[in-house]
Amino acid sequence: MHQLSNGTDADARYDTASRMDVVRRACNNDQHAFASLYEYYQGRLERYLFTQVRDREVSYDLYQDTFLRVWKVFSQQAPISEAIVEHFEAWLYRIATNAAIDYLRRSRKVEMLPLQ
C-alpha cells in the first residue's frame, strides 16, 4: 500500500506511478488512499487557496469543500477516466480554483449608494 507524504523532502520517493496508484485506489473508494491524498495535498492546496481568498479559515473550508467535491465524483462515476488519474493534481487545482471563484462571487459585496 502506497501512501503519499505531506509535502516534505520525502516526496521524492513517490514517483508518478506511485501517485497514480494511490489516485486509482481512491477512485475505487479506498478510504485509506483517499485519506492519503487528503493529507498529501492539505498544506500546499490550503496555501494556494489562501492566496486566492486571503482568509485562513475560508481557505481551510474551501480545501474541505474541494475534497468533498472530489469524493462525490469518485463515488458517483465508475469507472473514473484515466485522464483524471494521470492529471489528478491539475484536476484537483481546477476544482479548488472553481471553489474559490464560487466563494468570491457569493461574498462579493455590492456597495449601495444613497438615494438623493
N, C-alpha and C positions, 0 to 999 in steps of 0.2 A: 504494500500500500504506500503510494507516494503521498507525501504531504509537502506543501509549499511553505517556505519560510516567510517571515514577516517583513521583508524589505531590508535585511541586513546583508553583510558580505556573503553569507551562506547562500544567497540567491544564485550565485554562480554554479552551485551544484545542480540546480534544476534546469535541465536543458528544455528545449521546446517540446520534445517528445513527452517528457515527464509532465509538463504543464498541460499539454493536450490530453494526456491520460486522466489527469485529475478533472479536467473540464468534462471529458466524456463520461466519467463516473458520476459527476454531479448532474449531468444531463439525464442520467438514468436513475435519478432520485436517490443517489448515495448521499446520505446526510453528512457523513464524515468528510467526504470530498467537498461538498458544498461549504461546510464549516471551514475547511482548509482554505478555500477560495476567499471566503468572507474575511478571514483573519489576514491572509496574504495581502489583500488589496486595501485593507482598512486604513492604514496610515497614509499611503500615497493618494488614495481616492478622496479621503476626507480633506487632505491638504488642497487637492485640486478644487474640490467643491468650495472650500473656504475662499479660494481666490476668486470664485465666481460670485459668492453671496456676502462675503465679509462678516460672517456671524458664525461662531464655533458651534453653537447649539443647532442652528439651522443646518450647517454643513453635516453634522452628525445625523440629524433627522433625514436629510436628503441621501446620505450614504445608506441608511437603513432602507429607505424607500427604493433606492436603486436595486439593492439586493432582493427586496420583495418583488420588484418587477421581474428580475432575472428568475427567481424561484417560480413565479407564475408561468413564465414562458417554458421553463424546464418541465413543469408539472402538466402543462396543457398540450404541449407538442410532442408527438412521438412519430418518428424519430426526429431528433434535432439535426438541423442542417450541418453538414461537415464544415461549411463556411463559418458558422458560429464557433465551432470548436477551434478551427485554425486561426480565426481572428477574434478570439474571445475578448482580449483586452481592449481592442478598438471598439467592439460592440458594447462592452461594459461602459467605457468612457462616453460613448454616444448616449446611452441610457442615462448616465449621470448628468451629462450636459443638458439633455432634454428635461430632466427633473429640475435642474437649476433654473432653466428658462421658464418652466411652468411656475415655479415658486416666484420668480421675479415678476412675472406677469400678474400673478394673483396679488402680490404685495405692493404693486405699483400704486402710489397714492396720487389721486387726482386733486390738484390744487383748485379749490373753489374761489372764484373771485366774487367779492361782494357786489350785489346789485346796487345800482345807483339811480 
